[in-house]
Amino acid sequence: MILQTRIPYDVTTHPSLPGIKPFAMADWLVQDEAFAGQMARRDALVTERPAAVLAMDAGARPAAEELLGYVLARLGPGYTVGDAVARPDGVTVPLVMGDPMRTLARLVQEDLVIMERRGEEHVLTAAALCFPASWMLAEKFLRPLTGIHVPVASYDANIAARVQRLFDGVQVDKPLWRWNGLRYADPELHQPRSEQDRRPRPENPRFFRTERQCLVRLPVSRAVVFSIHTYVVAVGD
């Protein structure tokens, strides 16, 4: 099991949707006590199931390459960046600028999803998504925000309009964040599930899973990065 021992924010009172708050850009990428375990799981998924965890539309390449440079400039303590990147867990990641999403998937604990304005809504145009919480990248790739949130019952027209305004309004160096929370019987981080296959209520929910979800505006492409840092803790903790 890959577990954290604590959650670094208050999950006792869930805010109403969309529940967005500002935070400092310096606090974007997080290393926690599960770093080594989560990164090893990410490495395995990128090797064994790349089609399930990586996606990039050809038109998203400029944003994806910008994001890779953006992350490299913001890596925390314990990293060494040169022709390759040495992670704090001692693993060396080849720095392949021409394959940005694969490289990003192995650099940080966060899943990284690129959303670009195409027409009336932001569309999911690229992602390194190793730890989906009961959804599938293949079903959401190249879909707009409203399509991505099928079949979330609470994501009605009012919430959809508010979320689109948030994506339109997020500013460079003024990121936003929110959290969600679900109880699971299985602590596995990689939990893909089709939107046609609703997750049943767990009979023995021994684990609490929460995502720290951030919205970050890239300064050049103007794409919005939706990052997801996943915490799974035993309910007793």
N, C-alpha and C positions, 0 to 999 in steps of 0.2 A: 504494500500500500504506500502511496505517496501522499502524505498528509502534512498540513500545517498544524501547529499547536494553538494558534490564535488568529483572530481576524482583526486587522488594525483600524477598524471603524465600527461604529455602533450599528448593530443589526437588530436591536430590540424593538424598534419602531419603524416600520416600512413606510417611506414617503409615498404619496400618491404619484402616479405617472405624470410626467416623465421623471420627476425627482432629481433634477439637474442642479449641480453646485459648481462654482469655480474652484480651481486649484492652481498652484504654482507650477510652471513648466518644469522646474528642477525636480519636482516630485513625480514626474510622469512614469518612468520606467523603474520597476521595483524589483529588488532581490530579497527573497525571504528565505526561511530555513529549509524550504522544499526545493531550493534552486537546483541542486545537483540531480535529484530524482526527477523533477519535471523536465529538465533539459535532456536527460538520458531518454526519457519517454518521447520527447520531441524528435530527437535524433533518430530513434527507431521508427517512428511514424513517417518521417520524411523519406527514409530509406525503403521501408516496407509498403507504405500506402500513399505514395506521392499524389496520385490522382484524387485521393479522398481529402487531402489536407492542403493542397496548393492549387491556385488558379490565378490566371492573369490574362485579361483581354489585351489584344495587341495595342489598342488605343490607350491602355493604362500604363504602358511601359515608362513614359516620362515621369508619371507620379510615383511609380514603384521604385525607379532608380533614385528619385529625389528622396523618397522615404528611407531607402537604405543609407544614403549619405546622412540624412537627418538623425537616424538612430546611431550610426557610428560616432557621430559627434557628441552623443549624449549617453554613451555607455558609462556605467558607474564604476566604482572601485573594483579592482581585481582583474579588469580587462587589459590586454595589451594589443594594440592595433598596429599592424604592419602590412606585409604582403598577405598575411592571414590574421585571424583574430584568435588570441588565446583567451578563453573564458575563465572566470574565477574557479570553475571546477577542474581546471587543468586540461580541458579538451580544446584542441585547435580546430577552428572552422575555416575552410578555404574561403577567401574573399573573392567571390565570383560576382562582379558588378553586372554582368550580362544575365544573371539568373537571380534577380533581386529577391523574389519572394521565398525561394528555397534558402537563400542565405539568411534572410531575416528570420525564418522559422527556427534557425539553429542558434541565433544570437541572444535572444532575450526570452524571459518567461511569458511575456505577453503574446497572445494571438493578435495579429494585425490585419485589419480589413480596410481596404481603400474604397471610399465612396465618392463618386464624381457626379456632378450635376449634368444630367443628360435629359433635356426637355423639362418637364414639370417637376421631376423628383430627382433625388440622388439615387444612383444605381451602384450596386456592388460590382466593381470592375476588377478587383484583384484581392487576394487574401492568402495569408498563411494561417490556417485555422486547424490547429492540432487538437484542441480541447473543446469541441462543440458540446453544448449542454442540450441534448435532445433536438438537434436540427442537423441538416446535411448541407454542406457547401455546394454540392452539385445542384441541389434544388434551388438555392438562393442566388447563385452566380448569374450576373447580368440581369437581376430583377431589381425593381425599384423598392423604396422603403415600404410601401404598402404591400407589395408582393412578398417581401422578406418576412413581414410580420403575420402572414397567414400561417396558422390558424389561431393567433392570439386573440381571444374573445374581447379582452379589454382594449384592444387597439382599434378603437372606432374612428369615425371620420374626424371627430374633434381632436383626439390624440394624434392622429396622423398629420393633421394640419399643424399642430403645435410642434411635433418632432421635425417636420420639414422646415419650419421657421428656425428651429434650433440649428439645424444643419446649415441653413443659409446664413445664420447670424454669428456662428462661432468665428472668432478672430485669431489671427496669428499671435502666438505667445499669450493667449488668453483662453486656455483650454477649459473644458467642462467635464464633470464626471457624475456618475450615478452608480448604484449597486442594485443587484437583485439577489434573491435567495430561494433555494429549493432544497427539499429533503430527498435524499437518495438512499437506497439500500446498498448500492454498489459504489465504492469510492473511485472506480475507474475514471480517469480524466477524459479519455476519448469516448464520448457517448453520442455518436451520430444516430439520428432517428428521423425517418421520413415524416413529413407533415401529414401524411395519410395514416400514420401509425402513432396515435396519441399515447403519451407516456402514462402508464397506469399509476394510480396512487400506490406508493410502496407500502408493503405490509409491515416491514421492519425498517423504518428509516433511521439507520444508525449514523448517517453522515449528513452534515449540513454543507451545501455547496453554494458559494456566493461568488459573483463576478464583479470586480472593479472595472467598470466600463468608462472609457475616456474618449472624448472628442477633441481632436487636435487638427488645426488647419495648417497645411503645408504652404509655405509662403510663395513658391514659384508656380506650381501647377494649380494651386488653390483647391486641391482635393482635400477631403476630410478623412482623417484616419480614425477609425473606430477600433480602439485597442481594448483587449480583454485580459485581465489578470485573474486567474482562477484560484480560489482558495477552497480546499476541502478539509473540513475538520470533523473529528468524531463529535457526535452530539454531546457527549459528556464533557467535552472541552469548551 
